[in-house]
Amino acid sequence: MYLCFLFLLTQSLAAPALAQIELASHIQDQMVVQRGAPWKISGTSSDNISFDVEFGGQLIKVRPSEGQWKAQFNVPSDLSGPVHLIIDGGRLVRKVQVGDVWLCSGQSNMALGLGGVADKNEIIQSLNGKAIYIFQVAKPIRIPQPNAGRWMKALSWGGFSAVCLAFGASLYDRINVPIGLIDATLGATWIESWISASSISIASSAQAAIARFENAAKQRKIKDLRADTYGIDKPSQLFDLMIAPLGKQAIKGVLWYQGEGDGRNGTNYAELLSLLIKDWRTRWNNPQLPFIVMQLPGFGVPTAGLDLGSDLALVRDAQRIAVASSAPAGLVVSVDLGDGTMHPKKKLPFGQRASNIAFELVYNKGSESFIPMPTTMDITGDTVQIKFEGGKACLQSTPALPDTIFISGEDHRWYSAEVSIRDSSIYVRSSQVSHPVEVRYAWSNYPLLGLLTCEGGIPVTPFGLIISNDNRNQSVGMTW
């Protein structure tokens, strides 16, 4: 008996102990892995003994170094659905989904959770039976966030972005592959918070951005901080805390809904939004990363007419300009979707309209919902021709259209314009303006009346256009 015990003890001491292998915490069951892109995984090991990692028919032998290991799989673009990640012959297994991952980011209208919207039942119904998974990025707030930092089924939690869920559900109907939605949002934030420090430092408006953050910080020293949040008092804080860590995972695109807090910064917003798009593309090492930008909806009382003091109109035009200069990017016009409040209670239409733009821009299936955008202008005498592209060149108008398009001359006095539509152009003039210098369309907080629309009733983006001498022709080619 004693000899037998010694033999067993000798064998147990001679047998090497199994290494303790761990995966990085963000690699979880139910996470969605972006198809058609590299997938980088990593973890730790208690020793440097090699082991196998298997995924989607690919087998990689990994040798840890100083307790750390990493591997990279090339995920085929035609692979989708559930796939097992197998570590060391099955000692660790993760059941992930292969599909498309979309990052939804911005401030309060994007942050508003499913449980707080008026059409939550419709959104829930649209999600039923679909392979849609969600991931909530932890917010820099003091209250507990038990659902942050982990992947789960879409209907597991009511605090996730309602717009993002509606977007994902509508997009799933079109592409029929698993969709991962990442919610990186925080209400009452300025755009500078979401841009990296290295990028914000090169912006021409950087000093103005820093100054307004410093002023806000001084105000917070006078007033007590809200109990539920940390002071976001420097540019780039939200980029560092909520966006930069996500760069480890490939994504299909970004849905951005922000700008309500930047009304007084509208003159700089086009530059800053363009900078954010470029910045995030750099972070993901993808200069062609698609961006879908939600234009601000109507707010207040719907009115016709021109409001030169409208901050929202200024931000909407800045959003249009940034999208036009940041291809591939798409603009979601939502000026008609407002309900008079700053936070519209119905979010399904916003998500559906965004999915239409994403479908056309990213998946190129010929959707009719890709809205026309003003691209070029020609001036003939007192007539301005504004050419549009996109939207199958569909331009329609309502009877109140002349109360929505305005034209000014060198004296900067504004007049309601006469408008004619021909093919993919609109022609604008006023008998009181002989030398046009500027045109504005739908320029107010809530320009519901008299909208240019495309097929299906989707409005054309509001715009403000300044006419240069390069646009002027000599001959008159328009008959009214």
Stockholm file with secondary structure:
# STOCKHOLM 1.0

chainA/1-480         MYLCFLFLLTQSLAAPALAQIELASHIQDQMVVQRGAPWKISGTSSDNISFDVEFGGQLIKVRPSEGQWKAQFNVPSDLSGPVHLIIDGGRLVRKVQVGDVWLCSGQSNMALGLGGVADKNEIIQSLNGKAIYIFQVAKPIRIPQPNAGRWMKALSWGGFSAVCLAFGASLYDRINVPIGLIDATLGATWIESWISASSISIASSAQAAIARFENAAKQRKIKDLRADTYGIDKPSQLFDLMIAPLGKQAIKGVLWYQGEGDGRNGTNYAELLSLLIKDWRTRWNNPQLPFIVMQLPGFGVPTAGLDLGSDLALVRDAQRIAVASSAPAGLVVSVDLGDGTMHPKKKLPFGQRASNIAFELVYNKGSESFIPMPTTMDITGDTVQIKFEGGKACLQSTPALPDTIFISGEDHRWYSAEVSIRDSSIYVRSSQVSHPVEVRYAWSNYPLLGLLTCEGGIPVTPFGLIISNDNRNQSVGMTW
#=GR chainA/1-480 SS CHHHHHHHHHHHHHSCCCCCEEECTTCCTTCEEETTSEEEEEEEESSCCCEEEEETTEEEEECCBTTEEEEEEECCTTCCEEEEEEEGGGTEEEEEEEEEEEEEEESHHHHCBGGGSTTHHHHHHHHTTCCEEEEECCCSBSSCCTTBTCEEEGGGCTTSBHHHHHHHHHHHHHHCSCEEEEEEECSSCCGGGGSCHHHHTTSTTHHHHHHHHHHHHHHHHHSCCCTTBCCCCSTTHHIIIIIGGGGGSCCSEEEEECCGGGGGGHHHHHHHHHHHHHHHHHHTTCTTCCEEEECCCCBSSCCCSCCTTCHHHHHHHHHHHHHHTSSSEEEECCTTSCCBSSSCSCCHHHHHHHHHHHIIIIICCCCTTSCCEEEEEEEETTEEEEEEESGGGCCBCCTTGGGTEEEECTTCCEEECEEEEETTEEEEEBTTBSSCCEEEESCSSCCCSSCCBCTTSCBCCCEEEECCGGGEESSCCCCC
#=GC SS_cons         CHHHHHHHHHHHHHSCCCCCEEECTTCCTTCEEETTSEEEEEEEESSCCCEEEEETTEEEEECCBTTEEEEEEECCTTCCEEEEEEEGGGTEEEEEEEEEEEEEEESHHHHCBGGGSTTHHHHHHHHTTCCEEEEECCCSBSSCCTTBTCEEEGGGCTTSBHHHHHHHHHHHHHHCSCEEEEEEECSSCCGGGGSCHHHHTTSTTHHHHHHHHHHHHHHHHHSCCCTTBCCCCSTTHHIIIIIGGGGGSCCSEEEEECCGGGGGGHHHHHHHHHHHHHHHHHHTTCTTCCEEEECCCCBSSCCCSCCTTCHHHHHHHHHHHHHHTSSSEEEECCTTSCCBSSSCSCCHHHHHHHHHHHIIIIICCCCTTSCCEEEEEEEETTEEEEEEESGGGCCBCCTTGGGTEEEECTTCCEEECEEEEETTEEEEEBTTBSSCCEEEESCSSCCCSSCCBCTTSCBCCCEEEECCGGGEESSCCCCC
//
